[in-house]
Amino acid sequence: MKLLLPLVLLLGCEAPPVEEDAGIDAGPPPTPLRVATFNVHLFFDTVCQSGACTATDFEQVATPSSFDARATQLANAIAGFDADLVAVQEFEDQACLDAVLAKLGPAMPYGVLGEIGAPGSVDVAIFSKTPLEKVVAHRALERLVRPDGSRTNYSREFLEAHARAADGTEVVLFAAHFRSKSPPDDPGRRLAEAQTSRRIVMDLAATLPDAVVLMAGDLNDAPGSPPLEALTADGGLLRVAADLPLANQYTYVFNGRGEAIDHILQAPGSAGAAVPGSARVWKDSRGFAGSDHFALTADFELP
């Protein structure tokens, strides 16, 4: 350049004007992070663990062929979300997780089960496109308190998993499945689960301000209920499907009435933000992919 500049001046030529944006490709917009939650409904393996697996018992035993077909159906559903992280509920054990991971292959090769250890239990799990760098099981660490002062614990594992988005941003997903309303109902336990979950999620977000901190799962209660208010009210977690029309928010049908009981929530102040209008409820006939629940996905802008 030191040799060329005098030559240009000597010849009296003017350098061409430089347009500020000419030839600069800003590239595609940042790829959002997608998260999903799906209660798959009683995915049991081929072994009777509880010793009570008749047609009238809770635990059911799959035949090898029906187990393989169900694993294929669930893997296709999970892959179809094109999500980075997926929280699922009602996987019986590691055999169920391994079967779906094998079907997913490199599309989503990582997963962890939140096993509570009870025979024939149905547990939460998390699938991820990227390696899980840290996993914390909170059920054994927390003692919950109902409004009447009695003590309880999480009905299923409250599972925390740390991963990375494609751009390297840390993402923390908590997978939850609160106490069901099956008789005898225990609303106080569900409220205690919500209160404790809010504290755990928000405390973690405060220590990781550069991470996207999310919670997803079947919470067995709808917006406006005490558990959802405990999670979201007064500066609490942000429910990402709240911007959908009410008629499009439900994820379960009970006695002919739609109820929004599966949720994705974000800790306020955590990195990134939900993409407005990105929440989607996935449904086919009476549920989704063989379940009695619909699935829910949402996209998040990365910081």
Residue, then its C-alpha position, 0 to 999 in steps of 0.5 A: m500500500k505504501l508504494l501504490l498510494p503515490l502512484v495513484l496521486l501521480l496519475g491524478c486518479e481518484a480512488p473510487p468512493v467506498e460505500e459503507d455497506a457495499g459487499i458486506d454480508a451480515g449473514p443470516p439472523p441468529t438461529p433461535l434456541r428451540v425447547a420442547t416439553f412432551n408428556v408421552h403417557l406411560f412409556f413402559d418397558t418389557v419387564c414387570q418391575s412392580g410385580a403387579c402388571t395385569a390389565t388393571d394395574f398401573e404398570q403395564v408390560a410392553t411386548p418387544s415389538s410394541f416397545d420398539a414401535r413406541a420408541t420409534q413413534l416417540a423418536n419421530a415425534i421428538a426429532g420432528f420438533d427440531a428442538d435443541l432441548v426436549a423435556v419429556q415426562e412418563f418414561e419408566d426407566q433407562a431402557c426407555l431412554d436408551a431405546v429412544l436415543a438409539k432411534l434418534g441417533p446423531a440428530m439428538p444423541y444426548g439424554v439423561l433420566g431423572e429416575i426416582g427409583a420406585p418400581g414401575s415409576v414413570d419419570v422425567a428425562i431431558f434430550s439434547k442436541t449438544p453434550l450435557e455438561k452438568v446434571v443435578a437431581h433436586r428431589a433428594l436435596e429438597r424437603l417441601v412444605r405444604p400450606d398446612g405445614s406438613r412436609t413432602n417431597y417432589s412427586r417426580e424428579f426435578l431435573e436440572a441439565h446444563a448444555r450449550a446452544a449452537d453459538g456456545t451460550e449456556v442453556v439450563l433446562f429444568a424438567a418437571h412433572f408435578r403431582s397429578k390430580s388423580p384421586p386422592d388429589d394433593p393440591g398442597r403438594r403441587l403448590a409446594e412443588a411450584q414454590t420450591s421450583r420457583r426458588i431453585v430456578m430463580d436462584l440459579a438464574a441469578t448466579l448465571p446471568d449469561a445463561v438461558v434458564l428455562m423450566a418445562g414440563d407437565l405441571n398438572d395445573a392451568p394459568g390462574s391456579p395457585p401453583l401457576e401463580a406461585l411460579t409466575a406472579d410478582g416478578g416470577l417466571l415468564r410463561v412463554a405461551a401466554d401470548l397465544p390466544l386462549a383457545n390455542q393454549y390448551t395441552y390436555v383435554f379433560n371431560g371435553r374441556g381443554e386445559a393448559i397444563d404443560h408449560i415452558l417458563q423462563a427465569p426473568g433476567s436470564a439471557g435471551a428472550a422468548v420469540p414473540g408468538s413462537a409458542r406452538v402446541w403440537k396436536d394430532s387427533r386426541g393428543f399427540a404421537g400416541s399420548d393423551h397430551f399435546a406437546l409444546t415448543a417455543d423459540f428463544e433469541l440468544p444473547 
